[in-house]
Amino acid sequence: MFDLMRDVRHAARRLLRTPAFTLATLLTLALGIGANTAIFSVVNSVLLKPLPFPEADRLVALWQTAPGVDIKDLNASIADYVTYREESRTLADVAIWNGTSLNVTGVAEPERVDGLNATFRLLPMLGVKPIYGRSFVEQDNVSGGPEVVMLGYGYWQRRFGGNPAAIGRRIMVDGTAREIVGVLPQGFWFMDMTHDLVVPLRFDRAKVRLAGYNFQAIGRLKPGVTLAQVDADVKRMIGIALTKLPPPEGMSIKMMEDARLGPKVRPLLDDLVGDIGKSLWVVMATIGMVLLIACANVANLLLVRTEGRAQELAVRAAIGAGRGRLAREMLVESLLLGLLGGAAGIAFAIAALKLVLTMNPARLPRLELIAVDTTSLVFTFLVSVAAGLAFGAIPVVKHARVRLNEALRAGGRNASASRDRNITRNTLTIVQVALALVLLIGSGLMIRTFQSMRRVQPGFTEPATLQTIRVSIPGGVAADDARVLLMQQQLVDALAALPGVTSASLINGLPMTGFSSQDPVAASDHTYRENQIPPLRRFIRTVPKTFQVLGTPLTAGREYDWTDIHQKRDVVLISDNFAREYWGSAAAAVGKRIRSNPNDPWSEIIGVVADVRHDGVDRPAPTTVYWPQQDNRSVTFMIRGTRAGTESYAAEIRRAVSSVSRSLPVTQMQTMQQVYDKSMARTAFTLTLLAISGGMALLLAGIGIYAVISYTVSQRTREIGIRMALGARQDRLKLMFVRNGLLWGGIGAAAGLVAAAMLSQLMSALLFEINPIDPLTYGVVVVALLGAAAVASYVPARRVTRINPVEALRTE
């Protein structure tokens, strides 16, 4: 231990005596290790940390598939919930839930809050107990049961001042008086959301049918049960439900069987994280490559520095220092550099994470958990040690076995390095260039993907001038559907009358906001097998001028007028791709008839609208049916005008809504440009991180080439002097060194192209309309990298012009 501490002190003194070398090395390592710490902290918090519930590994999301109607992820229904509770052999507990928005009046100003609609066992399953009052009981889920509500901690503090006397009070929720029965604990969140209110999901067991797949189901596995076992159990219960419960009205059990319902059970954590893991692991891999480049860079610096100590090491070996002693000393110095770089990297990572938390460009799940915690610190320590060993091992291998005669005869700083050490330095440079090219190609592919997505026509125009708001009309404000429709028309008129507004309308499912209701739709002139379920189509409600305001062109026919809406005429609009699929053209579809339920009357197609990318520009436009607005109380109003996004405009919009009813809160105020940008956020996030890592790699590779050429020039000063004395021109001497740099860059680029061609296939899931082996991207990156190599070589090569041949010949 004493020897180790002595080696640490000696290493620290040597580093302090060479501040330029130490600073350059620490900055390089801080960037590489810090970037890895930052990304690992994100990966750990988002993907690896367990959910904050007791025995979270036993919590599963109970999804289904329906390949017969082309549904990969089917939500749960009340019928599923009833069947799971009554028939399961593998689930210790089960609940269903969905997120909702609720109007609250009578407390302060009317407001729209985030709510959770759930069955009574959800909170106990999660181990959540109210800090005041009680949780829900089974009777709360029964239709006709007591009207109750639980408050989120934040809402309780905000609206009731944290007063326990709030228990037992009544508040108006969506026009219904509900008794407050409990307050949730501080910090409770579920599926990446905090909830202001929790209301019980209510149903009549006697009226349950195989319909309404609108909920998410969660279960807790019995001890020792595997996912495969619960999957098999759910498959068995699907069959039981088909025999126990009646089908939806207008459908038969045979139709339900043809849907081929099947189980799709997955850990609840996977349900929360979604597919963000694909992007994060790619980014983690690229940042790891940056660290490898940094290590190669530092290894080159250490090789040069250790060569400068060759005579010192030879003398120490001559007076008895063993190979192990010298190797340990060099490794201690490398480890010290690695640990100091890691410490600086932690500061870099903390600053980078603050930026990520502020921006949240990709809407990362579990954002509030992201931090440099103990696990991240352990990761940083291990990476720092591994990096220190990695870049320290090369000088040890090359210099720990000292050749005494050669070293003692060497002339110091101007002695030529041995051939094998030159090969080592050049190889490290080539590795840096190859890794940099791989990262730059990844960045280039993401840039090309982003460009391809931006070129896609989303189905609406000029999103920056389209303001959107969400308004819900509760039963206490409008008792029936006719009154709701009238108020919605009044709201449209009030918004359209605002200064600077050119048009206004509404829609119940704004594009790119995750709205995905679907229904089977049959056409009167198409033949279906007996009990066959027609193909599913996107289901959206609209009113007059919806598509005019969106900027979505009509390709045939006309839009609705308010007479169609109020008189409930059997008319409908469809998307252009639906028309082409069934009738070959938009014009041919006008006049045809469709319906979504065998018990419904046929509706005549009066118009066809251009396709809209409802799920984002990277997804195909769904075939869509735009039914006339009827019974949707919560809709999105769209206001087209040049003042969209301004504060004064927002205030005028709120006043216009209040002029129709003071009990209508305005929520989700955003421009369509913001909606569009959010749909692109994940791609932009991945692009940004890959671009940063690619830039860092290019910089480090350039520095590596610069350092090697600079060292080579200094080591060949005598040779250069001889050449100049014999008449060699300075430009040819400069070209000689630039040619060396380009040679190493070319070899590295060739190796990098092979690696990129193999590794870029792993990115295919992140690309959009771009081949992983895109010739343009590969060509531009190679040219840019060789250009950088030429510049990095030329700068130190210019030192040739400052060499005096006479002085060079006088040197040893």
ZIBEL-V989026 format. One line per field, one symbol per residue. phi: phi as a letter, one per 20 degrees, with the letter a starting at -180 (. if undefined). Layout:
phi=???
This chain:
phi=.ffffffffffffffffcfffffffffffffffffffffffffffeddfffecglffeecedeccbffcmdecdfecfffgffffecfdddfbbbcbbfbdcedcndbfgbdcfccdbefeffgfemddfecmcefcgffeegnffecbdefgfffffdcmmeffffnfdcedlndfcefdacfffnfbblmcecfccdffdbdgfdfcfbmedcddccdffgneeffffffffgfffffffeedffffncdffffffflfbebebgffffffmefggfffffffffffgffffffffgfffgfffffdgfgffffffeofffffffffffffffffffffffffffffffffgffffelfdlfflgfefaedgffffgffffffffgfffefffffecfeeegffffefenfefffffffffffffffffgfffffgfffgffffffffffffffffocclffddecbdcddfffecfcfffffffffffgffffefgneeababbecfgmdnfbfcbfcddfeddcffmfefgfcfccdccgmgefffneffeamcefdffgffelfecbdceffffffecnbfffffnfccbdbgeeffdefdacdffcefeofedffffcddffgcceedcdedceafegnefffffffffffffeafedfdclfbeffffffffeffffffgffffffffffffffffffgfffffffffdgffffffffeoffffffffffffffffffffffffffffffeffffegfeeclcfgdegfffffffffffffffffefgffffgfeeegfffffff
